[in-house]
Amino acid sequence: MRKLLTAIFALMLMLGSTASIAMAQSTPEASADSSAAAISETSFAKGLNAPATYFSERGDPVATMTVVDIERGWQDYGEYYAPDPGVEYVAVTFEISVVSRGNLVVEPYDFSLIDGIGRNNSRSWVDAADNSSVELFEDDAAVASGETAELTIIFEVYEETPLGYFMWQPSSGIIIMVDLTEV
């Protein structure tokens, strides 16, 4: 009896999976539309000026992050903030655009730069020189719904280490990444 019930259960699973495959194959328009939507908004982007979308845990778009400039060997640091020998500053300028109806608080310690060998570099505690035109992203920034904020954050990276990924983790379990390997 036990073998008969196991055989019936296995048969039901096989028939159920075959039916779901047939259903998926019979509606190509629906799958094409959903894949087009998935490609247009994703949490990952490649290179400069490509937006990566921050989604809520429910899957609703909250904001976009776009890296607009990378400056290796950044030199606008204050008098007492020269990098250690063998280390260079990398300035990442990016935009956060809020697309949801709510406001968003962006925190500087939610960002990191993963270099080409996999080292996760958190933001540097460097100050800009007094005569620098760059305002560094050091304190939390409130971005209103429909608004865009341009922010610059500095990382310390070993000289001549290739860049990897710029990462934003605004809350636990959510990661937004921009691939900088070809920049």
C-alpha positions, -999 to +999 in steps of 0.1 A: +000+000+000+028+024+009+045+018-025+012+024-043+007+058-025+043+068-033+038+059-070+005+079-072+022+109-055+051+107-079+028+105-109+008+136-097+041+156-093+052+146-128+018+155-144+017+188-125+052+199-136+044+189-172+012+210-171+030+240-157+057+238-185+029+236-211+012+266-195+045+286-196+051+277-232+016+286-243+018+323-233+049+338-249+035+373-249+032+374-211+068+361-206+082+386-231+064+415-214+076+405-179+112+399-191+112+434-208+100+449-175+127+431-156+154+443-179+143+479-178+145+482-140+170+461-121+191+465-090+223+462-111+238+485-136+270+485-157+292+515-161+287+552-158+253+569-163+233+536-161+207+536-133+203+508-108+170+506-090+164+503-053+133+482-047+113+479-015+110+445+000+076+443-018+092+449-051+081+485-056+108+509-070+119+534-044+149+552-060+175+549-086+213+552-082+235+563-111+273+567-110+281+598-130+319+601-124+349+582-110+381+600-102+411+579-093+439+596-075+416+622-060+438+651-048+414+676-032+420+663+003+427+685+033+462+693+046+463+664+071+446+638+050+472+626+025+468+589+017+492+563+030+520+552+007+507+527-019+471+539-014+451+563-035+418+580-030+390+572-054+361+598-056+328+583-067+301+609-077+266+595-080+230+605-081+201+592-060+167+600-075+136+592-054+109+577-076+084+567-048+059+589-031+079+590+002+111+608+011+144+589+015+173+594+040+206+583+023+233+574+048+270+576+038+280+544+056+256+524+034+280+526+005+311+506-003+335+500-032+345+465-040+378+464-058+388+441-086+403+415-062+372+414-040+382+437-012+353+456+003+364+492+009+342+513+031+341+551+028+372+570+038+371+596+066+390+622+046+381+659+046+382+680+014+406+710+012+393+744+022+395+756-014+380+725-030+348+728-050+337+693-040+313+688-011+318+654+003+289+631+014+297+628+051+263+632+068+229+617+062+211+633+032+173+636+029+161+633-006+124+643-013+101+624-035+107+634-072+141+650-063+176+640-072+207+645-050+243+644-064+267+630-038+304+624-038+320+598-015+357+590-012+373+555-008+408+544-001+420+518-026+455+503-032+472+519-061+467+502-095+440+479-081+413+476-107+378+487-097+350+462-092+316+473-080+300+503-063+275+490-038+246+506-019+229+486+009+202+509+022+186+483+044+192+447+055+188+423+026+187+449-002+217+456-024+221+479-054+253+475-074+270+493-103+297+473-122+327+495-126+351+469-141+352+485-175+353+522-163 
